[in-house]
Amino acid sequence: MTASITQAKGAAPKRAAAKPKRSKAFKRENRTGWAFMAPFAILFAFVFLLPIIWAVYSSFFRQVSQGGGLYGGGELVNEFVGFQNFQYVITSGRFWTGVGHVLLYTVVQVPIMIIAALALAMVIDSFVVKHVTGFRLGYFLPYAIPGVVASIIWVYLYNGQISPIVKGLESIGIHVDFFANNVVLGSMANITTWTFTGYNMLIFLAALQAIPHDLYEAARIDGANGFQVAMKIKLPNVRGAALLAMLLSIVGTIQLFNEPQIMSTADPGISKAYTPMMMAMNTSQGTLTPSGDGPASAIAIVMALIAGLLAVVYTLAERKVNE
């Protein structure tokens, strides 16, 4: 017994089982997959990752004038200023006024757009509508128009001197100014809603068409009418699509730029810092001070953090409600 124990102690430990070697075919398929993904990865790095890295880097610098003596002038050079650009953004009244415009815009515009998109999707998914392809294409077409072009079209429709809408309303005694201070934000929201409702409608429509038809048949056998099917089966099964549409809409509206920038050409009351993205662009172009890429990058980064925070808060709140 003792000899066997001693022999067991002195025995060399067994080696772990060697991992099976990967076959040449597996390695070849692996290399092929990476080769197909390489063009996307390279473009993704150049158009997405590198600009973000450069923006973070440049946010720690600011253009200052060196030389020139008592009477100014001199040469503009980038000087490392640490977190001074972020301090400027956080303490800027213009920035937080622009954030207020964007948040008010988001709170009003996003729910209206999502409800309209869901309503259109449910109408198209019902048995009432025939020729679904034509309706689906018609609702989606505004999204195919570039945002700048759509804004230019609506600025024409808002212009009181040439707008057929304004003149038509005036002919029946209704006078409206789409550029009034208390109306202009709603005018911008109308452009965004007209453009993106069809896009969000497709998200909901895809979710509705993925619902098994067995659920509909079972509900009809139980005596459910069309309204009950919509409320009890369709709506609960599009929660995931609603979350996606809401997140995309929140992130998109936080970046509000095209509509106010184009409308500012017809309305001088829209300032260069009406939204944070307008403030960032005008700061980088030198029409706002402090100017340069550093402060502009700091504005963009702070807005990205705010957008991410809002998206996280909405996701957590949505999960809490659905628990």
N, C-alpha and C positions, 0 to 999 in steps of 0.2 A: 504493500500500500504506500509506504513512505517512498520507496524507489520510484513508483509510478508518478507520485506527486512531484518528486525532484526532477524526474525526466520531463514532466509537463512544464515545470517552471523554466527549465533550461531550453526548452524547445523554442525555436525562432517563431515570432508571431506571423500568422498567415497574412499574405499580401491581399490587399483589397482587390476585389474582382476588377480586372481591367475593363475600361469602357470600350464598348464595341466601336471599331473604327468606321468612320463614315465612308460610304461607298463613293467611287468616282462619279457615278451618276448624280448622287445627292449633291456633291460639291459643285458639279457642273450646273445643276439646276439653281443652286444657291447663287452662283456667280451670274447666271442669266437673269435672275430676279433683281439683283443689285444693279446690273447693267441697264435693265428697263427702268428702274427707279432713279438712276443717276441723273438724267436730264431734269426731272422734276425737282430732285434734291438740290441741284446746282441753281436752278432758277429760283427756287424757294429761298435759298440762302442769299442770293443777290438782290431779290426784290422785296424780301421780308426781314430776314434776320440781320443782314448787314445794315440796312437803314435804321433798324431799331438800335443796334449797337452804336452806330454813329450818332444817333440822336441822344442817347444816354451820355456818350463821351462829350459831345459838343455842349450839353447842358451845363457843364462845369466851367465853361469859358464864356467870356464876354469881350466884345470889341471895344478897345480903348484907344485913345489918341496918344501917340508918343511923339515928342519933338514939336517943333513949331513955335516954341518960345511963348512969350507973353500974349501974343496976338492970336493964339490958336493955330489951326492948321495941323500940320504933321501927318503922320501915317497911322492908319488904323491897324492895330495888331490884336490878336487873340490873347487874352490874359486869363490865367487860371484864377477863378474866383470862388471855387468850392461850391457851397450851397446858396450863394447869394441870389442866383437866378430863381431858385425855388422859393427863397424867402420873399423875393419881389412878387412872385405869382400869388403866394398864399396871402400876402398882405395887400394885394391890389384890389381896390374897390371896383375897378372896371371889370376885372376877371370874374368876381363873384356876382356882379350884375349880369354878366353874360351867362354864367352858370344858372342864375335864377330864370333867365329867359328860356334856357334849354330845358330845365326841369319842369317849368310850367308847360312848355310845349310837349314834353314827353307825357306828362300826366293827362293832358287833354287829348292829344292826337293818337297816341298808341292804343288806348282802349277802343276808341271809335273805329280805327282801322282794323283792329283784330276782330271786333264784333261784326263789322261789315264783311270781312273776308270769310269768317265762319258762316255767316248767313248765305253768302253767295255759294260757298262750297256745298252747303246742305241743300240749297235749291237745285243746284246742278246734279247732286247725287240722288235727288228724289225722282220719282216716276213722272213728275209733272212736266219737266223740261225735255223736249225732244231736240235732236241735233246738238248734243252735248259738246261736240268738238268746236262748233262755231261759237258757242257761248264761252267756252273755256279760252279759246284763242282771243276773243274780243276783250275779255276781262284782263288777260295777261298783256295785251299789246302795249298799254301805257308804260309798263316796266321796260319794254324793249327800247323806248325812247330815252336817250341819254338825259341825265338829270339837268344838265345845263340847258339843253334844248327845251325840255319841258318847262323849266323856269322862265325862259324867254317867251314861250308861247303864253304862259299864264300872266306874265307882266303885261303883254299886249292886251289880254282879256281884262286885266284890272285897270288899265289906263282909262281915266275918265273921259278923255278927249276922243279916243278912237274905239273904245271897247263896245262891241255890240251888246254885251251883257248890261253894262252901265246904262247905255242909251235905251235899251229895251225896258229896263226898270224905271228909268226916268219918264218914259212915255206913259206909264201907268201911275205916276206920282210917287214912286219910291226912289229916294236919293241915297246912294250909298257910296262911301269912299273906302275902297279896299286898302288904302295906304294910311288910314287914320291910325293914330297911336294905339287906340284900344281895339283895333281890328287887324292890324298888320300881321300879328302873330298867328291869328286864325287864317289869314290869307296864305301864309307859308304852310300851315298845317294842311290846308286844302290841297296844295300842290303835292305834298308828300303822300297824303292819303290817296289821291288820284293815281299816283305813280306806283305805290307799293301794295295796294290792296289786292291786285291780281296775283302778285307774287306770293303773298301769304295765303291767298285762296288756294293756290296749287298745293301748298303744304298741307292744308286741312283736307283738300280733296283726296290726296294720296293716302292720308290716314283713314278717311271714310271708306275708300275703296278697298282697303286692306282688312276691313271688318268681315269676318266669316258670314256668309249669307244664311247659314244655319240658324244664327241668332235671330235674324229677321223672321224666318219661317216659324221658329218656335214662338216668337212673340205674337205673330198673327194667329197661330193656332190657339194661343191663350186669350185671344180677343183684343189685343192691343191695337189701337188705331195709329195713324201716321204720326200724330203729335206725340203720343206716348213712346213710340219707337224712337223718335228723334231725341226725346228727353232722357229715356232710360237706357238706350243702347248706343246711339251715336255720340252724344255728348261725353259720356264717361270714357269712351274709347279714343277720343281725340285729345286727351289731356297732355300726352307727350308732345303732340304736334303744337298744341297751344303754348306749352313751355318753350319749345324751340322758336316759334314765331315771336313770342314776347321777348325772349332774350335777344334775338336778331334785331328786333325793332328798337329795343332800349339802347343797344350798342350803336345802332344806326342813327337814332335821333340825337344821341349825345354828340355825334360828329356833325351836327347840322351846319352846313356851309353853303351849298349851292343856292338854295332858295334866298337866304338873306343877302348873299353877295350879289346875285343878279338883281334882286329887287332894290338894292341900294343905288343902282344906276338910275332908277326912276323916283326914288324916295330919299332925299338927302337926310331925312330924319333917322335913317338906319345908320348908326355910327360904325366906325371901323372896328370897334370892339363889341358889336352887338351880340355875337356869340364867341365862345373861346377859340373856335377854329378860325374865325375871321380875325380875331386878335392875334393869333399865332402867325397867320399869313402876313398881315400888315406889319407885325413886329419884325419878321424876317426880311421884309422889303424896305424897312427903314422909315415907314410912315408913322410908326408909334415908337415912343422911347420908354425904356432902353430898347435899342434895336439890335438886330443881328440874329444869327442862328442859335446862339446860346439861350437867350430868353424865350425865343419861339419854341425851341425843343423842350424847355422846362414846362411851358404851357401845355404842349401836347402830351408830355409824360404825366402831368398832374391830371389831365382830362382822361387819359387811359386808366389811371388808377381809380378815378371816380366812376368810370363806366364799369370797370371790373367789380368794384364794390357794390354798385347798384344791381349788377347781374347776380352776384352771390346772394345779396339780401333778398331779391325776388325769388331765387331758386329755393332758399331755405324757407321763406314764407309760404311758397306754393306747396312744398313738401309737408309743412306743418299743417296746412289747411286740409290736405288730402289724407292725412293719417287717420 
